Amino acid sequence: PRRSHGADFMPPPPLPPPPPPSPNATEVDEPDIDAVSSSRPRTVCNIYLLSLTIYFAVSLSTYFEM
């Protein structure tokens, strides 16, 4: 049985902790109630997508430099 399944998988970089919600973080295009109720998952999703974008940009830049 091969055990090298986890060796080939490259884990994503650790995500930075989400910033504390500030009173000015309410979005303009939504009512306050919707912004408060949906601000937490959206912040986590935005941070995750941002880290993924940075991760792919760094990997692409290192790939083109080689």
C-alpha positions in Angstrom: 0.0 0.0 0.0 1.4 3.4 -1.0 1.4 6.0 1.7 2.7 8.9 -0.4 -0.8 10.3 -0.9 -0.3 13.2 1.5 3.3 13.8 0.4 2.3 15.1 -3.1 -0.4 17.4 -1.7 0.8 20.9 -1.1 -1.3 22.5 1.7 -2.5 26.1 1.3 -0.7 28.8 3.3 -2.1 29.4 6.8 -4.8 32.0 6.7 -4.3 35.2 8.7 -6.9 35.8 11.5 -9.8 38.0 10.5 -9.5 41.6 11.7 -11.9 42.6 14.5 -15.1 44.2 13.2 -15.0 47.9 13.3 -18.1 50.1 13.7 -17.3 51.6 10.2 -17.2 48.2 8.5 -20.9 48.3 7.5 -21.3 48.1 3.7 -23.0 50.8 1.7 -25.0 48.7 -0.7 -26.8 46.7 2.1 -29.0 47.6 5.1 -27.4 47.5 8.5 -29.1 44.3 9.6 -28.0 42.4 6.6 -24.5 43.7 6.9 -24.2 42.8 10.5 -25.7 39.3 10.0 -23.6 38.5 6.9 -20.4 40.3 7.7 -18.6 37.5 9.4 -18.8 34.8 6.7 -18.1 37.3 3.9 -15.0 38.6 5.7 -13.7 35.0 6.1 -14.4 34.3 2.4 -12.8 37.5 1.3 -9.7 36.8 3.3 -9.6 33.2 2.0 -9.9 34.3 -1.6 -7.3 37.1 -1.1 -4.8 34.6 0.4 -5.5 32.2 -2.4 -4.9 35.0 -5.0 -1.6 35.9 -3.3 -0.6 32.3 -3.1 -1.2 31.7 -6.8 0.6 35.0 -7.7 3.6 34.0 -5.7 3.7 30.5 -7.1 3.3 31.8 -10.6 6.1 34.4 -10.2 8.4 31.8 -8.8 7.5 29.5 -11.7 8.3 32.1 -14.3 11.5 33.0 -12.6 12.9 29.5 -12.9 
